[in-house]
Amino acid sequence: MSGVHLRAQLLKLAVPLVQQHGFTRTALAHSVLALPEPRSEPLSDTAVTTLFGEGDTARRTLIRAWLDEGRAHMRSVPVDGVKGALLVRLEYNLPVLDHLMEAFALVASPRHYIPPLDLRPAVHQAASVADEACRVTKDASTGPSWYTKRVTLAAIYAAAELHQLTSPKTAPAFLDSLLDSALHVQNALSEAEIFTQYIAKSWAAIAKSSGIF
């Protein structure tokens, strides 16, 4: 088995281990125990570094793999409309909800601490989920409406996901309220801008509460 194939296989096997071990190097180390022909012991820390990177780089690699699996999960579950697709993605978070705040803080923290908060991974993640929701529901938007719908859905999903961190039970209703509001302003980017401001403030709060800054 090539190194690239082994790395991809171990990442896929590590994703279900996040529920137990969090987004940690330990989860990556224990992935070899789930191989079809499992190893007798977890990977050494040196092996984890070789395969996935040093320190928090390995953890970021695992977070990206988990996010990728979340989008794949959206494609695997039959849904009725965009709301259903976004709810499926929120439900994917539930088994690892206790670990998400730390994961979000990690991806928001710049590797060289300049600038103090890097929102690009959050924006990319929300945009990817919105695009996936449109794809699985065969959205037929074209022209400016294609862009506007995805921007609005990305902001709505990101806000609902952040709400889920502190109030998991009310997250579906919160998503409903944002979607209902968006129906009345679907052609106005101002709504997305309001959501985006809320998201930026929320991510800043998460990063500060994590103790990173």
N, C-alpha and C positions, 0 to 999 in steps of 0.2 A: 504494500500500500504506500503510495507516495505521501510525502509530508503534507502537501496541500490538501489531498483527500482526507488524510487523517485529521488534520486541523478542522476541516469543515464538519467531519463526522462528530468529533468531540464537542465542537461548539453546539451542534444540534442536540447532543445528549446532555449537555450542561444546562440547557434552557429549563427542562423540568426540575432540575436540582435547585433552581433559584428559590423556589418556595421554601426549601429547608435551609439552604446555606446563604441565601441572599446573592447579590451581585458581587461575588467574591472570587478570589483566586482559589479558595477551597472548593467552590462549586466546579470550577474548571479542573482542578486536580482530581476530583472524584468522578469526573465524566468517564474515565477509562474503566471504572468498575461496572459501567452499563454497556460496554462493548459486547457484541455477540459472543466473543471469546474474551471475557473480562480479565483484566490484569489482577494480580493478587493484592496489589496495594495502589493507593492513589499516586498520581504523578508527583515527582519531587518539585520543589519550588523552582529549581533550575530548569526543569523540563517545561513548566508552565510559562516561564519567561521566554524560553526558546520558541515555543509555539504561539504564544499570545501576546508577548511584550512584557516590559518591566512594570512593576508597581501597578499604578492605577490604569496604565495603558491596557493591561489585560482585562481589568474590570470594565473599561469602556468598550472593549471588543465584545465582551459578554452582553453588555447592555444593548449594543447594536444588533447582535444576533437575536436577542429576545424581542426587540422591536420589529425586526424583519419577520420573525415567526408570528407576531401579532397581526401583521398585514396578511400573511398567508392564511391565518385563522379566519380572517374576514372573508376570504375567498372560499373557504371550505364549509361555511355555514349558510344555508338558504335564508335569505332575508326578504322582507317586504318593505322596500323603500329605503331612503337614505337614513332615516331615523333608526330603522332596524339595524343597518350596517354599523352605525356609530354606537348603538347599544351593545352590539356583539363585541366591538373593540373595547368598550368600557368593562364589560364582563370578563374579558381576557385578563384585565388587571387584577381582579379580585384575589386570586390565590397568592399574589406577591405584594399585595397592597402595603403591608408593613415595611417593605423594603424600597418602595418607590420614591419616597421623599429623599432618601439618601442617594438613590440613583439619579434623580433629577438634579440634585445639588451638585453631584459629581460632573454630570455632562454640562452643567451651566458654569462650572468653574474653569476658567481659561488655564491652559497648561503652563503659561508663563506669567500668569496673574496680571496681564495687561490685555484688554481692559478688565475691570473688576468683575464683570458679569458678561458671559457670552451666551446670548439668546439664540444664536444661529442653529444649534442642534434642536432646540425646542420648536423653532419655526419650521425647520425641515421635517421634523417628525409629524407635526400637526398637518402640514401641507400634504405629506405622504398619505396620512390616514384619510384626509378629505378626498384626495384623488382616488384612493382605493374605494372609498364609499361610492363615489360617482361611477367608477368602473363596474363594480359588482352590481349596481342597480341600472347599468346601461344608460346612464345619463346622456341625453342627446343635445345638450347645450352646445352652441357654437358662438364664435365671435366673442365680443366683450362679456356676454353672459357666462361663457365657459370659465373665464378668469374670475369674474365676480362671485360666482357660486362657490368656487373652490376656496377663494380667500375667506368668504364668510363662513363656510363650513369648517375651515381650518381653525379660525378664531373661536367658533362655537365649541368645537371638540376640545381644544386646548383649555378653554375656560371650564368645561364640564369635567375634564380630567383633573384639573387642579382642585375643583370643588370636591371631587371624589376622595381626595386624600384626607380631608377632614370630616366628610359626611357621606360615606359610601351609600347609605340607604336612600339618601335624597338626591343622589347624582342623576338617576334617570329622570326624575321630575324636573330637576334643574336643566337638564338637556332639553326636555320638552319645552320649557318656558323660553329658552334661547331660540329654539327652532321656530316656535310660534311667533316670536318677535321678528325673526328674520324674514318670515313670509311677507311681512308688511313693508320691508325695506330691502327686498332682494336686489333691487337695482341701485342701491345706495351704498357706497363704500364707507360712509361715515359710521355705519353700524359696526363694520369689521374693525374700524379704527378704535372705536370705544372698547371693543373686546380686547384688542391688542394692547391697549394701555393697561387694562385690568390684568392681562396675562403678565406683562413685563413687571408690574408691581408685585404680583404674586410670586413670580420666580425669584425676584430679589429677596422677598421675605423668606422663601425656602432656603436660599443659599446662605443668608445671614443666620437663620436658626440652626443650620447644620454645623455652624462653628468654623466653616471654611474661611470666612472673612472676619 
